[in-house]
């Protein structure tokens, strides 16, 4: 059994050069799976869920943590000023 898609994906078939629209739940063949590189396109495996305790959906890939926010360079002015 191959990997299952979690979202719709538009992809060009690597052999026929034809544009395809794959739907959530589809299990593309290996040639197509290799060109779908975005991690959020795929459903999480049961093994991945057990590694992180099954919490979260992995949708925040690349998101900044709260402590990573840039400090403001100046205070905002209020309407009364």
SULLIN-V51486 format. One record per backbone hydrogen bond with DSSP energy under -1.0 kcal/mol. CO is the residue of the C=O (numbers start at 1). NH is the residue of the N-H. E is the energy in kcal/mol with one decimal. If there is no record, write none. Layout:
co=CO nh=NH e=E
co=CO nh=NH e=E
This chain:
co=4 nh=43 e=-2.9
co=5 nh=25 e=-2.8
co=9 nh=22 e=-3.1
co=11 nh=20 e=-3.1
co=13 nh=17 e=-2.0
co=18 nh=13 e=-3.0
co=20 nh=11 e=-2.4
co=22 nh=9 e=-2.4
co=23 nh=26 e=-2.2
co=26 nh=5 e=-2.3
co=29 nh=33 e=-2.7
co=30 nh=34 e=-1.8
co=32 nh=35 e=-1.1
co=35 nh=37 e=-1.1
co=38 nh=41 e=-1.6
co=39 nh=42 e=-1.1
co=41 nh=6 e=-3.3
co=41 nh=7 e=-1.1
co=45 nh=49 e=-1.8
co=46 nh=50 e=-1.8
co=47 nh=51 e=-1.4
co=48 nh=52 e=-1.3
co=49 nh=54 e=-2.4
co=60 nh=63 e=-2.1
co=65 nh=68 e=-1.9
co=66 nh=69 e=-1.1
co=78 nh=81 e=-1.0
